[in-house]
C-alpha cells in the first residue's frame, strides 16, 4: 500500500498536528502501482490535484491554521480584538506582541503545512515518472510539464518555509529516505532557485495553457523566482535586487506570458478574475469548497452574514479587524504615535476602494471596505444575540478600538478610554472585503478565484528595485501606473513623486494595494521594520531572533537532527 499518503517525509517532520483536519486527510486507494492506477488522463489530473488541494487549504483555511494568519496578524494592519466578553485566546494576542513561543499551535501547523506540501508533491512526481503516459494519451512533453508543476509547488512550499523558519530539511524523494537535518538558509534558497529555474524551461506560457492541463504556468514560476530574489537580503543577507529587477522587467515585457494591468481595480479579485489578464496564478473556486470557512470568515460580525450578505447559516468569528487609524476620542493617530499601520486613513477619500462595500447584483459591486452604519438597501443591520451592549442597535463599524460605551460609568470621558487589543466592542474596527460576496441565490456566489500572483506585484517589485537603485522617479511612475485605476477618470489626487516616495510611503503603497493578501510581515522584514518599529498596541521588540519563527517542538521531537532556531530557549 503506497498511494497518496503523507508518509516518510511527513512522519519525519512531525505532521500529526494537522493530519486530522478535514481538508488535509490522506486519501487511501487500493493496492496499486502507478502503472496500473493511471488509466485515463483524469487519473493523472486526480493525482496532481492532491497537492493543489493541500495548497488551497494552506492558503485559505479559516481555523487559524493557514499561512495568512502568520503573515498578517503579527504585522501592522490586522489584529484580533477582544469584543467585550468574547475571549479570543492568548495565542492571537501573542502574535501582535511578538511573544510567541515554541508550542504556538499556529506556528506549529504552518510547519506541518509546508512539509506536507513538499511530501505530497514529491510523491506525485515519483508516480508520474513511473506512469505509462502513452497508455493514457499523454506525451513525454506532457509528463515534463506535469512534473514541472509539482517542482514549482515544492519550490513554493519551501519558499514559505524559508520565509517563516529559515533553513529547511531538504528532501528530493519519499522512497527509502532517512531523516534529514535542516539545511542552511543559503542551501534552501539555492534549492528553491534551482527548482524554479528548471521549471521555467518546461512550463507552458499562459496562452498555451488549457485550464485542466496546467494550474501553474511559466509566469507563476517566474513570479516565485522574483520573490525569492526580492527578499534575498532578508533570507540570506545577500543583495539580489538586480536579478529581481531583470526578471520583473522580463515578466512585464511578456517573456513569460501575455499579461496586462487591469484598468478596473475590481478585476483582479472580482467574480470573473480567472479571466483577468492581470492575474498570473489563481486557484479556482467553487461552492463546494465552503468558501465561508476561510480566513475571511474572521472579518465579519455575525448578524451581517444573513442581514447584509444574504448568506443563510454562514458562520463568522467577528475576530479580525483592520487596526485603527483613530483614537477613541476621534483624533487621528499621527507619526508622533507610530509611523506604521493607520491603514484606513491611508486610503485617500477619493479612492474608489474606500467606499463601503455594496453588492448591486449581476456581479457588480462597489467598495472594498466595511465601515460606518451598515444597511442593506436602506434596511439597517441590527445587532442581536451577541450578549453585547450593542444588541438591538444598528451595527456601526468604527475606525477605533475602545470601550466607549463605558464613558460615564467606568471612564469619565472619551479621552480616558484605553485603546488596546483587549478593549473592543461588537462594532470595533473597519473590515476588509478583498473578494466580493454575493448572496445565496446569486450565481456569482464564491465565484472569484484565490489570487496567488498578479502583475501589479511584479510592477511594485520593479518599482522598489528602481527605488533602491536610486531611480525614485521611475519607481513613482510604476506605482502611479497602478494607483490611477483606483480613482474616477484616473485622477489621482496624491500620486507618488520622486520627492515624496521615501521608505515610509513605499510601505504605505505596498500596504494599501496588497491589503490582506498575506504578505505584510515579509514586506516589513525587507524594510527592517518588523522587529524595529512600533504600530498600534505594539512596541518594537528589537529582537532579531523574532525575524523567523521557532522550529516547533513537535518537529524537533520527531526528528532529533533538526536544530532549533536561536533565541527561543529550545
N, C-alpha and C positions, 0 to 999 in steps of 0.2 A: 504494500500500500504506500503510494507516494504522492498522489496527485493533490496539488494546490493546498498544501498545509504549510503554515508557517512553522518550520521545524529548524534544525541545525542552527542557523544564524539567530533566529528568533529566540530560541532557547538560551543560546549563549549570551544574549544581550538582555535577558530578563524582560520578556514581553508579556508576562502573565497579567500585568496590571490592566491592560486594555483588551485582553483576548475575549472577555465575556461580553463586550459591548456588541449590540445587535449588528451594527454596520461592519464590524470587524471580525465576526465569527468565521472560522475556517469553513471552507466548502469541501465536503468529502465526496469522492466519487468511488466507484467500484475498483477492483484490482485491474488496472490498465497501464499501458505504456503510451508514450506519445505517438508511436507508430500506429497503434490501434485506436486511440481515442480521437485523433484528428481525422474525421471522415469527410467533413464539409468545411467550407470557408467559415461558416458561423461557429464551428467548433474552435477554430483559431481565434476568431474575434472574442468568443466567450472566455477563452483562457487569458487573452490580453486584457480583457475587461476587469479582471480581478484587481490588479494593481491600480487601475484608474478609479475603481470604486473606493479603494482604500485612500487614494489621493483626495477624492471628493470629501470623504468623511474627515480626513485630516484637516482640510481647509474649512469645512463648513459646519461641523458638528456643534450643537447648541448646549452641550452639557459641561462646558469648560475644558474639554479635552483637546480641542483643536489648536492649531498654530496661532490663530488670530489673537487669542487671549494673551499669549506671551508677548506678542509684538505690540499690542495696543494698551494693555492695562498697566504696564509699568512705564509708560511714556506720558506725554504731557497733554493729550487730547481727550482721553476717555477715562472714566472712573466708575467703579461700582460704589454706589452711595447707599448707605443705610436709610431706609424710608420709615421714619417714625419707629414703630415697634418691630419692624421686619428686619431681623438679623440676617446678614448675608454670609457670615462666616469669615474668620480671620485671614484665611489664605488669600482672599481677594485684596484685603487691605495691605497685606504684606507685599503684594506686587507694587502698590503705589508707594509704600515706604521704602522699597528696596531692602527688605529684611527677610526675604525668603530663605528657606533652609534646604537641607539635603533630602528631606522627606516630603517636600511640597508635592501634592498629588498631580498638579497640572504640569509642573516641570518634568516629573517622572513620566507622565503619559506622553508628553511630546517626544521624549527619548524613544519611547516604545513605538510611536507612530513613525518616526524616522527610520528606525532599524527594521520595523516590519515592512515598510515600503521598499527598502533595499532588498530584503529577503524575498518578498513576493516577486519583484521584478527579475531578480537573478534566477529564480526557479522557472519563470516563464521563458526566459532566454534559453535555458538548458533544454526545455521541452520543444521550443521552436526549432532549435538546432537539430533535434532528433526526429522531427516530424517529416513525413513524406509529403512535401509541398506539391509535387507534381500530381499526386493522387487526389488532392483536394482542389486542384485547379489554380494553384498559385505558381508564380515563377520564382527563381532564385533572387531576382531583384526585389520581389515582394518580401521574401524572407529577410533580406538585408534591411529593408525599410522597417519591418516589424521589430526586429532586434534593435535597430537604432532608436525606435521609440522607447523600448524598455531601458536602454542605456541612458537615454535622456531623463527618464523618470528616476533612475538611480542617481544621476547627477543632481537632479532637483532635490531629492531627499537628503543626499549628502551635503548639499549646499545649505539646506535648512539646519542640518546637524552642525556644520561648521559655524554657522551664524549663532546658533544657540549655545553650543558647548565647546567650540574649538575643535581640536583633532578628534577624529572618529576612528573606530575599528574598521579597517577596510577589508571587505570580502569580495571575491570575484567568482564565487560559485557556492553551491549549497551541498554538494555531494562530498562526503568524507572530509569536511572541513574541521579544523581544530580551532579552539578559541583563540581569538586574536587580541593583542593589546591595542590600545589606541595608537594610531599613527599621529605624527606631529601635525600641527595645523598646516604647515607648508606641504607635507606629503598629501594631506587630504585635499588641499587646494589644487595641487598638481593632478591628483586623480580625477577630480571634477573637471578640470580643464581638459584632460586627455579624453574623457568620455564625450564631452561636448564637441571637441574638435573632430573626433572620429565620426560622431553622428551627423555633423554638418556636411560631411562628404556624401551621405547616403539619403538623408531625409528629403522628401519632396518639397518643392516650393508650394506656397499656398494655392496658386492657380492650377496646380497639378493634382490637388488633393480631392478625393471624394470623401464625403462625410463619414462613411462607415469604415473606410480603409485606414485612415490616419486621424488620430486625435491630436498628435503632435506633428508639426511641420518644421521646416528648416528655420523659419523665422522665430519660433519659440525657443529652439536651441540657441540661436544667436542672441536672443534677449537674456537667457540664463547666463551665457558666457559674458555678456556685457555687465550683468550684475556682479558676477564674480570679480571682474577686473575693477569695477566701480568701487567695490568695498574692500579691495585688497589691502589697503592701509590698515583697516580695522582687523582683518583676518590674519595677515602675515607680516604686517609692518613694512610693506613694500608699496611703492607708488606705481600703479599700473593705469593711471588715468589716460595716458596716451593711447594704450591699447583699447581702452573703453571708447575713447573719442573716435578712433578709426572705425571700430565695429559699429558704433551708433550711426556714424555717417554712412556706412555701407547699408545698414538696415533702412535708413531714411531714403537712400537712393534707389531702393528696390532690389538690391543684390540678393536678398533672402526672401523675396516675395513682394507682391504688389499690395502695399498698404497706403492709406492716406488718412489725414486727420479729419475727423467728423466736424461738420460745421454747426451741428446742434449738440449742445452739451449733454443732452439726454441719450444720444445714440449709443455710446459705449455700454451703458447699463440698462437700456430700455428693453422692452419686451421682445424686440426683434434683433437683439445685439449679436446673435450668432451670425448675422449677415453684415455686421458693421465692418467697413473697410479699415477702421482704426484698430480693431481687436486682432491680436496676433494669436492668442491662445485662450480659448473659452471652454469651460466644462459645461456641456449641455445640461439643461434642467428638465424636470418633468414632475407632474403632480404626484406620482407615486414615490417620489423621493422625499416627501414630507418636508417641504421647504420651511414650514413654520417651526420645525425642530432644528434650527440652525442658530449660530451666534446672534443673528439679527433678532431672534425672539427675546433676547435680553433687553432690547431697547424700549419696548412699548409698555404703556400702562394697561392693565388687564381689560378695563372697560372699553378701551379703544378697539379691541380686536373685533367685537361684534358691532358696536355702535358707529365706529368710524371706518374701519376697513371692510366690514361686511364679511368677516370670517367667523363662521359658527364653530364653536368648540375649540378654537385655536388657543393654545397656552402661551403665556408670556411671563417673564420674571420681573419686569419693571426694575431691573437692576442697574444697567449700564446707561450712563448719560454722558453727553459732552461736558467736559469740565467748564466751569462758569467763567464768563467774562466780567461779571458784575459782582459786587458785594451785596449782602442782604439789604443794605440801605439804598441800593440803586446806583451807587457810584461805580464807575468802571475801574477795574484794576489797571495799573499802568506799569511801565518799565521799572518804576521805583519799587513795585511789589515783586514782579518777576517778569522776565522777557519772553518766556515760552508760554504755550497754551493760549488762553483767551480766544479760543477758536471762533466762536460765533461772531465776535466783534471784528475778527479779521476779514470776514466776508464784507465787501463793500455793499452798502444798502441797495445799490443798483444791480447787484449780481442776481441773475435770474434764479440761481440756486437758492438764494436766501428768501424765497417765498415759502410760506407754509404749504406743505405738501397737499395737493388736491388731485384726486383721480377724476377725470372728466368723462371716462368711458371710451370704448373703442380704442383702447391702447394709448390714449392721450392723457397726459398728466402735467403738472407744474410743481416746481419746488422740490428741494432735496432735504428739507429740514422740517421738524415739527416744533412749533413754539406758539406761545400766546393762547388765547381761548380756542379750544378745539371743538369744532362743529362739523357736521356733515350736511351739506345742502341747507344750511341755516338751522339745523337741529343740534342743540348743544349735546356734547358727550357728557353724561352725568356720572360722577364717581359713585360707586355703590359696592357694598360688600367687602370693603378693604380695611375695616376697623381703623379708619383714618378720620382725622379732623375735617377732611375734605369730602367725606361721604355726603351725598345729597347736593353737592355743588357741581357747577360746570368745571370740567378739567381745564386748567390753565397752566401750561408748561412754562416755567420761568427760567431765566438765564442767571440764576444764583443758587447757592446752596445755603440753607439756614432755616431754623425753626421759627419762621416769622409769625406763625400762629400763636406763639407763646409770648409775644410782646404784650405787655400789660399784666402778665402774671409772673412768668419766670424772668423775663428781661424787660427793663424799663423803656427801651427804645430800640429801633432798628439798628442803631449804631452799636448796640451792645450784643447783638445776635452773633454768635460764633459761626464760622463757615469752615466746616471740615467734612470729611467723608462719613462721619458718624451723625451728621446733623441734617439729614434730608427729610423731605416730606413727600407725600404721594405725587405731587406735581413738580418735583425738583428736576430741573435740567432740560435743555434742548435735546431733541432726539434726531438721529440721522436716518434717512431712508435712501440708502445708496441704490437699491434696486426697487423699482416701483412695485406696489402691491395692488392687486385687483381683487374684487370680491368673489365670493364662491360661485356666482352664476356667470362669471365673465370668462370667455375662452382664453384670455391672456394670463389667467392666474398662474403665478410662478413660472412664467414662460421664459423670463430672462435667464441666460446662462451666467455662470460664475466666471468672472474675468480673472485670468491668471497673468496675462501680459497684454499691454496695449501700446500703441505707437506714441501716445503722449509721454509715457515713461521714458521711452528712448529719447525723445526730444528734450526732456528735462535732464536726463543724464548727460546728453551732449552739452546742454546749457551749463551745467555745473562744471563739466570738464573745461569748457571755454573760460568760465569764471576763474577757475583755479589756474589757468594758464595766462590770466591777465586780460583776457578779452571780455570785459564786462558788458560792453555794448552789444556784442553778438549774443552773449548769454541772455541779456534782456530781450533782444529781438526774438529769440527762440521761445522764451517763456510767453511773451506777449502774443505770439502766433497761436498759442493755445488759449490764453486768457480771453481773447477777444470774443470768443463764441459765447461767453457767459453774460454778455450784455446786449441790450437791444441795439440793433444796427451795428454791432461790433464796436460801440462807442465806450471804450474802457476809460472810466474817469480817473483811474490811478494806475497807469501802466508802470512796468518796471523800466528803469533807466540805468545807465552806467553809474549815475550818481547815487541812486537810492538802493541799488542792489548790493547790499552788504550781506554778511553771513546770516544775520537775523531775518532779513527779508527773504533770502533764499529758503530758509527753513519755513517761513510762513507760506511761501509759494508751494513747496512740497506738501505742506500740511493741509492746505485748503483744496488743492487739486486732487490729492490722493487720500482724502479724509476717509478713514475707515477701511482702507484697502490692505490692512495687515502688514504694514511696513515701517511704522513710525519709530520703533525702537532702533531699527537699523539705520535710519536717517540720522537720529540723534547721535548714535555711536560714530558715524562717519564724520560728524562735525564736532566731536569731542564735547558733547553736551549731555550725554546720558547720565553719567555719574557726577558731572561737573557743574550742572546748572539747577536752578530752582524752578518750580512751577507751582500751580495751585496745590496747597496742602502737601507740598513735598519739598524737603530741603535736600540739597545735594549731599550725597554721602562721600564724594571724593574717594571712593573705594574702588581702585582699578580692578580688583578681583570680580566685582559685580558686572563687569562688561561681558562676561559669559555666565551662564547658569551653572549650578553644581551638577556633577555627574550623579544620577540617582543612586541612593544606597542599594536599591534592588539590582541595578545593573552591575555594581561592584561585587555584590554578594553572588550573583550568577556567574560572574567571570572575574576571578581574582587578578587576572592580568591587566584589568582596566585600572588605570591610575586616576585618582580624583583630581579635580581642578583645585589649585591652591586657594587658600583663603577661606575655605568652608569648614575647616576643622575635622576633615574626614581622616 
